[in-house]
Amino acid sequence: MAALKCNTLSLRNPALQFARPTSPDNYKRNAKWRSPQAAVIPNFHLPMRSLEVKNRTSTDDIKALRLITAIKTPYLPDGRFDLEAYDDLVNMQIVKGAEGIIVGGTTGEGQLMSWDEHIMLIGHTVNCFGGSIKVIGNTGSNSTREAIHATEQGFAVGMHGALHINPYYGKTSKEGMVSHFESVLSMGPSIIYNVPSRTGQDIPPPVIHTIAQSPYLAGVKECVGNDRVKQYTDNGIVVWSGNDDECHDSRWSYGATGVISVTSNLVPGLMRELMFGGKNPSLNAKLMPLMEWLFHEPNPIGLNTALAQLGVVRPVFRLPYVPLPLAKRVEFVNLVKEIGRENFVGEKDVQVLDDNDFILIGRY
């Protein structure tokens, strides 16, 4: 009973009591309204984290990654995760030299997952591949409460780092962004993701410079462009390009550490060469048509279509995503032939799928 008392907030604590008059006379003398003290209870929240160092990853370890793949999540015909196909995708990334993967990002359709699915997939990835590749879970949210909860769970199941977005749609002020990020940064190594085309709001440099004081900020996935990349790298902030079509120049001309890539789902070996092999404008030019094809429609529509035609995932789409039209599917087959089938993941011949080959799932 004594233990219970010492771990329970006592309502006798004056800080937790409403201001109220002690007598009618006293009320008349003190008629000015006062805010109830219970409305300003100090924040008793502490981060739910472990300081156990076994298998933990330091912020510097995340900062050193050059090629991080935003991994695709494949599905079974009923819309559940196809873990066998997923495991094959991750293994191909490891074999071809990717150093990290983003689990449940935009490319992995985290926006279409329940949090149970999301955390399960992070845990599965760590359990199966955590010793061979860095697992960065997309546990960000436009709700600070959800971001805190998901990030606690993600690190608890062993992810090496977190990816965090700024509050999208509803948006917030610069001060609100700082408070949002500071609420999750203390839990472990984190990458901040700036993609105004999706969130509707840029994360301005003053916000990044403020939160850069945290030892847990690994860096920024930046989609605004190479001038912004250089602005950060000139000030010692690690940056990964978030735009595949700009990543070669970001890496070799603007100081970026590497790329968080969609294209590497398809050609991980060539993307590794692009990030590790020095300036290579000819390889960059060779890959540019594929990159442009991938983003003809919002990601991950192109990637999902491509992987299905390569035969490495089932042609199953969770709505609202639908496959690219037939003309673009034919175009992809030609791109594979031009770049070389041997450079792409999987071993089956690339084929043009018919409209009836695709399964579109609205409930799962």
C-alpha positions in Angstrom: 0.0 0.0 0.0 2.9 2.3 0.8 4.3 1.7 -2.7 0.9 2.6 -4.2 0.8 5.8 -2.4 4.3 6.9 -3.5 3.5 6.3 -7.2 0.1 8.0 -7.2 -0.5 11.7 -7.7 -2.3 13.0 -4.6 -5.4 15.1 -5.2 -4.4 16.9 -1.9 -1.6 18.5 -3.8 -2.5 22.2 -4.2 -1.2 22.2 -7.7 -3.9 19.7 -8.7 -6.8 21.4 -7.0 -9.3 23.9 -8.5 -9.3 27.3 -7.0 -12.5 27.7 -5.1 -13.9 30.1 -2.5 -13.7 29.1 1.2 -16.8 31.0 2.1 -19.5 33.2 0.5 -17.9 36.3 2.1 -14.5 35.3 0.7 -16.0 34.8 -2.7 -17.4 38.3 -2.8 -14.1 39.8 -1.7 -12.3 37.8 -4.4 -14.7 37.9 -7.3 -12.0 38.1 -9.9 -11.9 34.9 -11.9 -8.8 32.7 -11.6 -7.8 29.9 -13.9 -8.2 26.5 -12.3 -4.8 25.2 -11.3 -5.7 21.7 -12.5 -5.6 23.1 -16.1 -1.9 23.8 -15.8 -0.6 20.6 -14.3 3.1 20.1 -15.0 3.9 17.6 -17.8 4.7 14.3 -16.0 5.3 12.5 -19.3 8.7 10.8 -19.5 10.0 9.1 -22.7 9.4 5.4 -22.7 12.8 4.3 -23.7 15.5 1.8 -22.9 19.1 2.7 -22.2 20.3 -0.9 -22.9 23.1 -0.6 -25.4 23.0 -4.1 -26.9 22.2 -3.9 -30.6 21.5 -0.2 -30.3 22.5 2.1 -33.1 24.2 5.5 -32.5 23.2 8.7 -34.2 26.6 8.7 -35.9 25.9 5.3 -37.4 22.7 6.6 -39.1 24.6 9.8 -40.3 27.1 7.6 -42.1 24.5 5.8 -44.4 24.8 6.6 -48.1 22.1 4.6 -49.7 18.8 4.1 -47.9 15.9 2.5 -49.7 12.3 3.5 -49.0 11.2 -0.1 -49.2 8.0 -1.2 -50.9 5.3 -3.1 -48.9 3.8 -6.0 -51.0 0.4 -7.5 -50.5 -1.4 -10.8 -50.6 -4.6 -10.9 -52.7 -6.8 -10.1 -49.7 -4.7 -7.0 -48.9 -2.7 -8.3 -46.0 1.1 -8.0 -46.0 2.9 -10.5 -48.3 5.8 -11.1 -45.9 7.5 -13.7 -48.2 7.7 -11.2 -51.0 8.7 -8.5 -48.6 11.6 -10.6 -47.2 12.8 -11.2 -50.8 12.8 -7.5 -51.5 14.8 -6.7 -48.4 17.3 -9.5 -49.1 17.8 -8.1 -52.6 18.6 -4.7 -51.1 21.1 -6.2 -48.7 22.8 -8.2 -51.5 23.1 -5.2 -53.7 24.6 -2.9 -51.1 21.8 -0.8 -49.6 22.8 0.2 -46.1 19.4 1.1 -44.7 15.7 0.9 -45.4 12.7 3.1 -44.5 9.9 0.8 -43.3 6.3 2.1 -43.8 7.3 5.4 -45.4 5.2 7.0 -48.2 6.7 4.5 -50.7 5.9 1.6 -48.3 2.4 3.0 -47.9 2.5 3.6 -44.2 -0.3 6.0 -44.7 -2.5 3.0 -45.6 -1.5 1.0 -42.6 -3.0 0.7 -39.1 -0.5 1.4 -36.4 -0.6 -2.3 -35.4 0.4 -3.2 -39.0 3.0 -0.5 -39.0 4.8 -1.6 -35.8 4.5 -5.2 -36.6 6.3 -4.7 -40.0 9.0 -2.7 -38.2 9.5 -5.5 -35.7 9.5 -8.2 -38.3 12.1 -6.3 -40.3 14.4 -5.8 -37.3 13.9 -9.4 -36.2 14.8 -10.8 -39.6 17.3 -8.3 -41.0 18.4 -6.0 -38.2 21.9 -7.4 -38.2 22.5 -6.8 -41.9 20.8 -3.5 -42.6 19.8 -0.4 -40.7 16.0 -0.3 -40.1 14.5 3.2 -40.0 10.8 3.2 -39.1 8.5 5.9 -40.3 6.8 6.6 -37.0 6.1 10.2 -37.8 2.6 11.7 -37.8 0.7 15.0 -38.0 -0.5 14.2 -34.5 2.2 14.7 -31.9 0.5 12.2 -29.6 0.5 9.5 -32.3 4.1 10.3 -33.2 5.2 9.9 -29.6 3.4 6.6 -29.1 4.5 5.1 -32.4 8.1 6.1 -31.9 8.2 4.6 -28.4 6.8 1.4 -29.8 9.2 1.4 -32.8 12.3 1.8 -30.7 10.9 -0.8 -28.2 10.8 -3.4 -31.0 14.3 -2.6 -32.1 14.3 -0.1 -35.0 17.6 1.7 -35.4 16.2 5.1 -36.3 13.0 7.0 -36.8 11.7 9.1 -39.7 9.6 12.1 -38.8 7.4 14.3 -40.9 6.2 17.8 -40.0 2.5 18.1 -39.1 0.8 18.0 -42.5 -2.7 19.1 -43.6 -3.6 20.9 -40.4 -0.1 22.5 -40.3 1.3 24.5 -37.4 3.6 27.4 -36.7 7.4 27.3 -36.7 7.3 27.1 -32.9 4.8 24.3 -33.2 7.1 22.4 -35.5 10.0 22.7 -33.0 7.8 21.5 -30.1 6.5 18.6 -32.3 10.0 17.4 -33.2 11.5 17.9 -29.7 8.7 15.7 -28.3 10.1 12.7 -30.3 13.8 13.4 -30.8 14.8 12.3 -27.3 13.8 8.7 -28.0 16.5 7.8 -30.5 18.3 8.7 -33.7 15.9 10.5 -36.1 15.7 11.8 -39.6 13.5 14.8 -40.3 11.6 14.6 -43.6 10.8 17.8 -45.5 8.5 17.3 -48.5 6.3 20.3 -48.9 4.6 18.9 -52.0 3.0 16.3 -49.8 2.7 18.1 -46.4 1.6 21.5 -47.8 4.2 23.2 -45.6 7.9 23.7 -45.8 10.1 23.1 -42.8 12.2 26.3 -42.8 15.9 26.2 -42.0 15.5 28.0 -38.6 13.4 25.1 -37.4 16.2 22.6 -38.4 18.9 24.7 -36.9 17.0 24.9 -33.6 16.5 21.1 -33.3 20.0 20.4 -34.6 21.1 21.0 -31.0 19.7 17.6 -30.2 22.2 14.8 -30.1 19.6 12.5 -31.6 19.1 14.5 -34.9 20.8 12.3 -37.5 19.9 14.7 -40.4 17.3 15.8 -42.9 15.7 14.1 -45.9 15.4 17.2 -48.0 13.1 17.5 -51.1 13.1 21.3 -51.6 16.3 21.2 -53.8 20.0 21.4 -53.9 20.3 25.0 -52.8 18.7 24.0 -49.5 20.9 20.9 -49.3 24.0 23.1 -49.5 22.6 25.5 -47.0 22.5 22.7 -44.4 25.7 20.9 -45.4 27.7 24.1 -45.2 26.6 24.3 -41.6 27.5 20.7 -40.7 24.0 19.2 -40.9 23.7 15.8 -42.6 21.3 15.7 -45.5 20.0 12.9 -47.7 18.5 13.9 -51.0 14.8 13.0 -51.2 14.7 13.4 -55.0 16.2 10.6 -57.0 16.6 12.8 -60.1 18.7 15.3 -58.1 20.6 12.8 -55.8 23.7 12.5 -58.0 24.4 16.2 -57.9 23.3 16.5 -54.3 25.9 13.9 -53.3 28.8 15.0 -55.4 28.3 18.8 -55.9 26.3 20.0 -52.8 27.6 17.9 -50.0 24.7 15.5 -49.3 25.6 12.3 -47.5 23.5 10.2 -49.8 19.9 9.5 -50.9 16.7 8.0 -49.5 15.6 6.4 -52.7 12.6 5.0 -54.4 14.5 4.0 -57.6 16.8 1.7 -55.6 13.8 -0.6 -55.1 14.3 -1.5 -58.7 18.0 -1.1 -59.4 19.8 -1.1 -56.0 23.2 -1.9 -57.4 23.2 1.0 -59.9 22.0 3.4 -57.2 24.8 2.2 -54.9 27.3 2.9 -57.7 25.7 6.4 -58.1 26.3 7.1 -54.4 29.6 5.5 -53.8 31.5 5.6 -57.1 32.2 9.3 -57.5 30.8 11.6 -60.1 29.2 9.6 -62.9 27.1 11.8 -65.1 26.7 9.1 -67.7 25.2 6.6 -65.2 23.0 9.4 -63.9 21.8 10.2 -67.4 21.1 6.5 -68.0 18.9 6.3 -65.0 17.1 9.6 -65.5 14.3 8.2 -67.8 13.5 5.5 -65.3 13.3 8.1 -62.5 11.1 10.3 -64.6 8.8 7.3 -65.4 8.6 6.4 -61.7 7.2 9.8 -60.7 4.9 10.3 -63.7 2.1 9.8 -61.2 2.4 10.2 -57.4 4.7 7.7 -55.8 4.3 4.7 -55.2 2.0 4.1 -58.2 4.8 3.7 -60.6 6.9 1.6 -58.3 4.1 -0.7 -57.5 3.4 -1.2 -61.2 7.0 -1.8 -62.0 7.6 -4.4 -59.3 4.5 -6.3 -60.4 5.7 -6.4 -64.0 9.1 -7.6 -62.9 7.3 -10.5 -61.1 8.7 -9.8 -57.7 5.4 -8.8 -56.0 1.8 -9.7 -56.7 -0.1 -7.1 -58.7 -2.2 -6.2 -55.7 -2.9 -2.5 -54.9 -4.4 -1.1 -51.8 -6.8 1.7 -52.9 -6.6 4.6 -53.6 -3.5 3.6 -55.6 -4.2 2.0 -59.0 -1.7 0.8 -61.6 -0.3 3.0 -64.4 -2.2 2.9 -67.7 -1.2 0.4 -70.4 0.9 2.8 -72.4 3.1 3.5 -69.4 3.3 -0.2 -68.6 4.6 -0.9 -72.1 7.1 2.0 -71.7 8.5 0.4 -68.5 9.2 -2.8 -70.4 11.2 -0.8 -72.9 13.1 1.0 -70.1 14.1 -2.3 -68.6 15.5 -3.5 -71.9 17.4 -0.3 -72.4 19.0 -0.3 -68.9 19.4 -4.1 -68.9 17.2 -6.7 -67.1 20.3 -7.9 -65.2 20.4 -4.6 -63.3 16.8 -4.9 -62.0 15.6 -6.9 -59.0 14.1 -10.4 -59.5 14.8 -13.1 -62.0 11.6 -13.4 -64.1 11.3 -11.8 -67.5 9.6 -8.4 -67.4 6.2 -8.4 -68.9 3.3 -6.1 -69.7 0.4 -6.9 -67.4 -3.2 -6.5 -68.6 -5.7 -4.5 -66.7 -7.5 -7.7 -65.4 -4.2 -8.9 -63.9 -4.4 -6.3 -61.2 -6.3 -6.7 -57.9 -7.6 -3.5 -56.3 -8.4 -3.8 -52.6 -10.6 -1.3 -50.7 -11.1 -3.3 -47.5 -8.3 -5.2 -45.9 
